[in-house]
């Protein structure tokens, strides 16, 4: 009888340990890994959008020289990047 009781306690403690470990892993993913992946994705998206906005400005008459120079060096306006980044974070469910 005592062997059966001890083995039930071991199984219960093992099961409880697995539940606690699963909760910790899910929280780590949700609060650390997931936001990091989303920010990385949003950074890439915002860079592409900001570069496209510079290209669109370069196509407009009147301001071509500055934007063409920026396109050649891969630069873009910070305000365009930040705006696109914030919008992406909002879409993905993260607030900055």
N, C-alpha and C positions, 0 to 999 in steps of 0.2 A: 504494500500500500504506500509506503513512504517513497519507493522508487517512482511510482506512478505520479505522486504528488510533486516530487522534485522535477521530473521531466516536464510536467505541465507548467511549472513555474519557469523553467528554462525556456520553453517555447513561448510563453507569455512575455518574458523579458526580451527575448530575441525579436519577437513581433513588434513590441513597443519600440525597441531600438531602431528597427527598420522604418517605422512610421516617423519617428523623430528625424532620422537621417533624410528621409524623403522630403519632409517639410523644409528642412534646412537647405537641401539642394534646390528645391523649387524656388525658395526665396532668393537664394544666391543668383539663380538664372534670371528671375524676374526683375530684381533690383540692380544687378551688376552687368550681366552679359547682354541681356536684351536691350537696355538703353544704349550700351556701347555700340552694338550692331546698328541700331537705328540712327544714332548720331553719325556713324561712319557712312551709312547709306545716304543720309540727308546732306552730308558734306559733299559727296560726289554729285548728287542731284543739284544742289545749290550752285556748285562750281559750273556745271554744264549750263544751267539757266543763266547765270551771270555772264558767262562767255557769249551765250547766244544773244543776250541783251546788248552787249557791246557790238556784236556783229550787226545786229539790227540798226543800231545807231550809226554804224559806219556806212550802212547802205543809204541813210538819209542824206540829202544834200545839205551842205553848210558846215557840218562838223566832222567831216571825213578824216582829216589828217590825224587828229588826236586819237580817234577810235582805231584807225588803221595801224597806228603805231602801237597801241595797246594790244591789238590782235596779234601783231607780229611777235610780241614778247610774252603772250599768254596772260596778260593782265586783265583785270576787270574791276568794276566799281564795288567797293566794300558794301555800300548800302544795298546794292542789288543782291549780293551774296547773302547778306544777313537777312534780308527780307525773304528770300527763297528758302533759306535754312529754317527760319521761324515757321514759315508756312508748312514746310515738310514735317517739322516736329509736331505741329498741331494735327496734321493729317494722320501721323503715326501714333498719336495719343500721348505724346510727351510734351510737357510744358517746360520752357527753359528757366 
